[in-house]
Amino acid sequence: MHETVDRVSNGVYPAGSTFKPVTALAAMETGKLLPSTVLPCTGSYTVYSEFDGSVSQVFQNVDPYIDMPMTLPTALAAS
């Protein structure tokens, strides 16, 4: 008998990957992003505090050496 894998509950995926399409949809619905918008994809992204300009959070890319512009479809396909 051939058993199938329930990819929803048994798949092993990086946690952020499941949220990327939801975040992208929210950005498009609020008008902050179009599918054709080109954004830089780098090894990290730094968020600064709006109050004093200090570093609030640094997000690391899984590939620390990446440095290229991407559109939303390209970014989702590469993630």
C-alpha positions in Angstrom: 0.0 0.0 0.0 1.3 3.5 -0.9 1.0 6.1 1.8 0.7 9.7 0.9 2.4 12.5 2.9 0.2 15.1 4.4 2.4 18.1 3.5 0.3 20.5 5.6 1.0 18.8 8.9 4.0 16.6 8.2 5.9 18.7 5.7 9.2 20.3 6.9 9.4 23.9 5.8 11.1 27.0 7.1 8.6 28.7 9.4 8.8 32.0 7.5 7.9 30.4 4.1 4.3 29.9 5.2 3.8 33.6 5.9 5.4 35.1 2.8 2.3 34.8 0.6 0.1 36.2 3.3 2.4 39.1 3.9 2.7 39.8 0.2 -1.0 39.8 -0.2 -1.4 42.2 2.7 1.2 44.5 1.1 -0.6 44.5 -2.2 -4.0 45.0 -0.7 -2.8 48.1 1.1 -1.1 49.5 -2.0 2.4 49.3 -0.6 3.6 46.7 -3.1 2.8 45.8 -6.7 3.8 42.5 -8.3 6.1 44.5 -10.6 7.8 46.5 -7.8 11.5 45.8 -7.7 13.1 45.5 -4.3 16.6 44.8 -3.2 17.2 41.3 -1.8 20.3 41.3 0.4 21.9 39.2 3.1 20.1 41.1 5.9 17.5 43.7 6.5 17.8 46.2 9.4 14.8 47.8 11.1 15.5 51.1 12.9 13.5 52.5 15.8 11.3 55.4 14.7 11.9 57.1 18.0 15.7 57.3 18.2 17.1 55.7 15.1 18.7 52.8 17.0 18.7 49.3 15.5 15.5 47.7 16.5 15.8 44.3 14.7 18.0 42.6 12.1 16.5 39.9 9.9 19.1 37.6 8.3 18.5 36.0 4.9 19.0 32.3 4.6 21.7 33.2 1.9 23.9 35.8 3.5 25.7 36.5 0.2 22.7 37.3 -2.0 22.6 40.8 -3.4 20.1 41.2 -6.3 16.9 43.0 -7.1 13.7 40.9 -7.2 10.0 41.4 -8.0 7.4 39.7 -5.9 6.9 36.7 -8.2 10.7 36.1 -8.3 11.0 36.5 -4.5 8.2 34.0 -3.8 9.5 31.5 -6.4 13.0 31.7 -4.9 11.9 31.3 -1.3 
